[in-house]
Amino acid sequence: MNTENGDNPNRKGKRVDHHYFIRFRETHPGSSDSWDMSTVRNISKTGVLFNASRSHNAGSILELKLRDPLLNEESSLQIKVLRCKPMGMKNVYEIAATIVGIDEKTREAFEKTIDLFIKQEEEKKG
C-alpha cells in the first residue's frame, strides 16, 4: 500500500501499488486518436497515479483502458486529471487523476479487484 503521502483526509480509498498496464488518450474534440501507454504507480477505487510521456492539463478528461483480471477483459474508464507535474526528466510527467466515469458492471469488478489487492498487501505485512 502506498504510504508516501501519509494519511490524507481527502483521500476516499486505500491505494494499492498494483502495476496495471494501461492505455489512455484525451477525449476532447480535436484531440489525437493515438493512445499513450504506461504502468499505474498506484490505484484506488476512486483514482489513479501514473506517468505519461506528455503533459495533460488539470481538468482534462482522459479515456483510460486497463485489463481487469476479474473480468478477463479490457475495461474502459473516464478519468479527470487532478494534477500533472514534470518528473525532472524530458517527456516524463506524473499524472494524478480521479475516476469520473465507469459502467456498473466494470465498477463492481474493479472494486472487487482493488479489495483483493488490498487484502493481499495486508496479508504480506502481517
Backbone as a ProteinNet text record, in pm:
[ID]
protein_1_A
[PRIMARY]
MNTENGDNPNRKGKRVDHHYFIRFRETHPGSSDSWDMSTVRNISKTGVLFNASRSHNAGSILELKLRDPLLNEESSLQIKVLRCKPMGMKNVYEIAATIVGIDEKTREAFEKTIDLFIKQEEEKKG
[TERTIARY]
83.3	0	88.3	47	126.5	108.9	221	215.6	304.9	351.3	445.2	384	252.9	188.6	118.6	136.6	72.1	-78	-149.3	-294.3	-351.1	-403.2	-464	-613.3	-667.2	-809.1	-900.7	-849.2	-928.8	-936.9	-852.6	-849	-964.4	-1037.7	-1157.2	-1130.7	-1019.1	-994.5	-847.8	-823.6	-685.6	-622.1	-497.3	-421.6	-348	-336.3	-254.8	-150.7	-34.8	74.5	69.5	-44.3	-57	-28.7	59.7	109.5	35.6	-87.9	-165	-94.6	-100.5	-59.9	-182.6	-168.3	-282.2	-252.9	-361.8	-357.7	-450.1	-416.4	-501.1	-486.1	-590.1	-588.5	-688.6	-666.1	-761	-885.8	-998.2	-1125.1	-1190.1	-1128.8	-1192.7	-1189.5	-1284.9	-1285.9	-1154	-1102.7	-977.6	-854.5	-871.5	-755.6	-713.6	-591.9	-537.6	-606.2	-620.2	-675.7	-569.4	-444.1	-337.4	-339.9	-307.6	-305.3	-165.1	-154.6	-29.4	-34.7	78.9	82.6	167.4	131.8	204.9	172.8	233.5	203.5	158.1	50.2	-1.6	100.1	124.3	211	132.5	12.1	-80.4	-221.9	-317.2	-456	-545.9	-662.5	-764	-898.8	-1003	-1136.7	-1180.4	-1114.3	-1156.3	-1054.5	-931.2	-830.6	-711.4	-621.3	-506	-388.2	-267.2	-143.8	-55.8	-11.3	72.7	159.1	256.8	342.9	297.7	321.1	285.7	404.1	405	514.7	488.2	369.1	340	246.4	244.3	165.4	16.9	-67.7	-213	-260.3	-344.3	-391.4	-482.9	-472	-566	-706.5	-797.6	-934.7	-961.1	-854.3	-871.2	-936.1	-1021.2	-1083.4	-1007.7	-964.7	-892.6	-973.5	-967.1	-1020.1	-905.2	-927.1	-823.6	-873.3	-787.6	-821.4	-721.5	-776.7	-692.3	-754.5	-670.4	-719.3	-750	-875.8	-919.3	-917.7	-839.1	-829	-960.8	-1051	-1178.3	-1271.9	-1265.5	-1347.7	-1278.7	-1145.9	-1063.1	-1087.9	-1102.4	-1120	-1069.8	-1055.8	-1009.9	-1127.6	-1110.2	-1214.5	-1183	-1286.6	-1271.7	-1326.3	-1245.9	-1284.8	-1261.7	-1336.5	-1311.6	-1246.3	-1135.1	-1066.4	-1048.8	-1043.8	-1022.3	-887.9	-801.1	-667.6	-679.9	-625.7	-622.3	-495.5	-384.5	-256.6	-167.1	-79.5	19.8	147.3	250.1	373.7	492.5	588.5	709.6	789	852.8	928.3	1079	1121.4	1262.7	1338.4	1269.9	1328.5	1248	1311.7	1241.9	1126.4	1010.3	891.2	844.1	858.8	803.3	724.3	595.9	504.1	428.8	409	328.5	185.9	91.7	-48.7	-126.4	-195.5	-289.4	-428.4	-515.4	-648.7	-753.2	-874.8	-988	-1077.4	-1137.2	-1226.6	-1361	-1406.7	-1532.7	-1638.5	-1599.7	-1696.6	-1657.7	-1752.2	-1727.5	-1864.3	-1885.3	-2015.7	-2027.7	-2150.7	-2177.9	-2109.3	-2114.5	-2051.2	-1900.5	-1839.6	-1696.2	-1662.6	-1744.6	-1718.4	-1721.6	-1820.2	-1830.3	-1706	-1664.5	-1546.2	-1420.5	-1410.1	-1294.8	-1281.7	-1392.1	-1387.6	-1351.8	-1403.4	-1366.1	-1216.4	-1165.3	-1022.6	-937.6	-974.1	-899	-905	-1023.5	-1036.2	-943.7	-935.9	-847.6	-701.7	-659.5	-520.8	-490.1	-585.9	-566.6	-548.4	-633.3	-624.7	-489.6	-443.1	-314.6	-200.5	-203.7	-97.8	-99	-218.8	-228.7	-177.6	-204.2	-156.1	-4	55.6	202.2	266.4	200.2	253.8	240	138.4	109.6	105.9
-116.1	0	123.1	227.8	348	430.3	459.8	542.2	664.2	693.6	803.3	937.8	953.3	1079.5	1075.7	969.8	959.8	946.4	976.2	967.4	1099.7	1103.6	1222.6	1217.1	1311.8	1307.3	1325.4	1377.5	1396.4	1270	1174	1050.9	962.3	912.1	833.4	684	638.1	494.7	462.8	341.1	295.9	276.2	317.9	297.8	165.2	101.9	-18.9	1.8	-55	-43.2	-157.8	-173.8	-277.8	-213.6	-272.2	-209.3	-257.7	-208.4	-233	-170.3	-237.2	-177.4	-105	21.9	99.9	166.2	198	284.4	401.4	519.9	635.5	738.2	822.8	930.9	1037.3	1158.1	1266.2	1243.6	1293.7	1268.4	1393.3	1509.6	1631.1	1636.8	1707.7	1719.7	1778.7	1722.5	1770	1705.5	1620.8	1553.5	1439	1398.7	1289.6	1158.9	1070.3	938.2	841.9	886.5	795	773.2	651.5	611.3	624.7	666.4	666.7	543.7	489.6	371.5	398.7	332.8	349.5	232.6	237.4	143.4	224.3	182.2	250.3	240.7	352.4	350.5	307.8	362.5	313.3	347.6	275.4	287.4	263.2	326.2	304.3	293.1	277.2	269.1	400.5	509.4	640.8	715.1	664.6	738.9	655.7	721.5	652.9	750.4	697.3	773.7	698.9	768.6	705.8	811.2	766	856.2	860	974.4	992.9	1054.6	1041.4	1095	1237.7	1288.5	1428.3	1486.3	1616.5	1687.2	1686.4	1679.1	1691.4	1794.6	1886.8	1993.1	1940.4	2000.8	1968.6	1996	1904	1915.9	1840.3	1798.5	1721.6	1587.5	1542.1	1411.3	1316.3	1204.7	1103.5	974.3	903.1	767.9	676.8	590.2	500.3	357.2	272.8	131.3	48.9	-45.6	-136.5	-275.1	-374.8	-513.4	-552.7	-583.4	-624.2	-775.9	-834.2	-980.6	-1050.4	-984.6	-1048.3	-1054.6	-955.4	-956.6	-1030	-1042.8	-1100.8	-1031.4	-900.3	-819	-678.6	-601.6	-464.3	-376.6	-301.5	-211.3	-69.3	7.8	147.3	236.6	333.6	428.3	569.5	663.1	804.3	860.5	930.2	990.4	1140.1	1213.4	1357.9	1387.9	1455.9	1489.6	1592.6	1557.1	1649.9	1733.7	1667.8	1739.5	1663.6	1738	1682	1761.5	1693.1	1765.5	1696.3	1777.3	1719.1	1644	1534.6	1449.8	1474.8	1580.2	1612.7	1547.2	1466.4	1405.3	1452	1458.6	1502	1406.1	1462.2	1387.5	1284.4	1314.6	1228	1316	1287.1	1363.4	1268.6	1311.4	1235	1287.9	1197	1235.4	1171.8	1255.5	1209.7	1240.1	1139	1157.6	1086.4	1134.2	1072.8	1005.3	894.7	822.4	893.4	935.1	1008.4	933.8	828.7	754	608.9	520.3	377.2	309	212.3	146.2	54.7	19.6	-52.4	-188.9	-266.3	-399.2	-386.3	-290.8	-268.9	-221.1	-129.8	-76.7	-189	-275.8	-385.1	-474.1	-513.3	-598.7	-523.1	-397.8	-315.2	-301.3	-273.7	-258.1	-389.3	-501.9	-632.5	-658.4	-621	-639.5	-556.2	-429.7	-343.1	-400.5	-446.7	-509.4	-629.9	-711.3	-828.2	-785.4	-683.1	-635.8	-577.9	-507	-451.8	-566.6	-667.6	-783.6	-853.6	-871	-936.8	-856.3	-724.7	-641.7	-646	-648.5	-654.5	-789.3	-897.9	-1030	-1038.9	-971.7	-969.8	-902.8	-797.4	-723.1	-798.5	-883.2	-932.6	-1053.4
0	0	0	-68.4	-77.5	48.9	113.1	232.6	218.5	97.8	80.4	115.5	105.9	138	273.1	349.6	479.7	464.9	572.4	570.6	524.8	406.4	350.3	379.4	454.3	489.1	367.8	258.1	137.4	52.2	78.5	0.4	41	-59.2	-31.8	-25.1	-75.9	-77	-57.2	-10.4	6.5	-130.2	-140.1	-263.6	-256.1	-371	-380.1	-489.1	-465.6	-561.5	-661.2	-724.6	-826.1	-961.9	-1037.1	-1159	-1282.9	-1296.7	-1418	-1537.8	-1650.2	-1776.9	-1830.4	-1869.4	-1916.4	-2050.6	-2118.4	-2237	-2206.3	-2256.7	-2230.9	-2342.9	-2354	-2453	-2410.8	-2461.2	-2434.3	-2518.1	-2468.1	-2535.4	-2593.5	-2576.3	-2625.8	-2778.7	-2840.6	-2986.9	-3037	-3141.6	-3199.4	-3139.1	-3036.9	-2978.7	-3069.8	-3054.7	-3135	-3097.7	-3194.2	-3166.8	-3115.4	-3109.5	-3068.4	-2917.1	-2878.1	-2738.8	-2682.7	-2560	-2485.8	-2395.2	-2358	-2272.3	-2149.2	-2040.4	-1915.1	-1822.8	-1705.9	-1599	-1479.1	-1416.5	-1298.4	-1185.7	-1116.4	-998.6	-876.4	-861.3	-759.7	-802.1	-741.9	-784.3	-664.2	-666.1	-563.7	-633.6	-556	-615.1	-676.2	-638.6	-685.4	-771	-778.2	-851.9	-892.7	-965.8	-1022.3	-1031.8	-1015.1	-1029.9	-1128.9	-1233.6	-1334.7	-1401.9	-1479	-1554.8	-1699.5	-1763.1	-1903.8	-1976.6	-2107.3	-2187.5	-2234.4	-2201.1	-2234	-2128.8	-2123.8	-2024.3	-2062.2	-1959.2	-1976.3	-1874.3	-1918.3	-1830.2	-1720.9	-1602.2	-1494.7	-1545.8	-1518	-1565.8	-1694.4	-1764	-1887.6	-1857	-1947.1	-1934.9	-2027.5	-1970.7	-2047.2	-2046.7	-2157	-2161.8	-2123.4	-2026.6	-1977.8	-1994.8	-2048.9	-2064.9	-1985.2	-1906.7	-1829.9	-1833.9	-1816	-1815	-1671.2	-1646.6	-1512.6	-1506.3	-1413.1	-1407.5	-1373	-1300.6	-1267.6	-1388.5	-1474.3	-1594.7	-1708.6	-1697.5	-1802.6	-1936.2	-1927.9	-2047.8	-2018	-2122.2	-2105.4	-2064.8	-1957.5	-1908.8	-1951	-1972.6	-2011.8	-1901.7	-1859.7	-1756.2	-1808.9	-1757.6	-1783.6	-1658	-1675.3	-1561.2	-1584.4	-1475.3	-1480.1	-1416.6	-1491.1	-1442.1	-1329.4	-1213	-1099.7	-1102.5	-1135.1	-1147.8	-1243.8	-1306.9	-1397.3	-1374	-1325.4	-1295.2	-1360.5	-1407.6	-1466.2	-1360.6	-1403.6	-1311.4	-1316.7	-1383.7	-1387.9	-1501.7	-1580.9	-1699.3	-1819.8	-1933	-2053.5	-2085.5	-2110.8	-2150.8	-2048.7	-1920	-1815.3	-1718.6	-1707.1	-1622.2	-1530.4	-1407	-1312.7	-1320.5	-1341.9	-1350.8	-1236.6	-1161.4	-1059.5	-1114.8	-1113.2	-1170.9	-1087.1	-1098.9	-1031.7	-1135.3	-1097.6	-1187.8	-1187.7	-1306.1	-1315.5	-1395.5	-1466.4	-1545.1	-1559.9	-1524.3	-1535.3	-1533.1	-1621.8	-1622.3	-1500.9	-1465.3	-1340.4	-1334	-1440.4	-1441.1	-1419.5	-1487.2	-1473.5	-1333.2	-1278.7	-1144.2	-1040.2	-1046.6	-949.2	-953.3	-1071.8	-1084.9	-1043.4	-1082	-1048.3	-896.7	-827.2	-682.1	-612.9	-663.3	-607	-626.9	-742.9	-771.3	-676.4	-655.1	-563.4	-422	-378	-245.4	-232.6	-337.8	-337.5	-323.4	-397.6	-389.7	-251.5	-191.2	-56.8	43	32.6	123.1	108.1	-16.7	-40.6	19.7	6.1	62.4	214.8	274	420.1	471.6	398.1	436.9	430	332	320.3	439.9	490	602.8	733.9	740.4	863.3	926.8
[MASK]
++++++++++++++++++++++++++++++++++++++++++++++++++++++++++++++++++++++++++++++++++++++++++++++++++++++++++++++++++++++++++++++

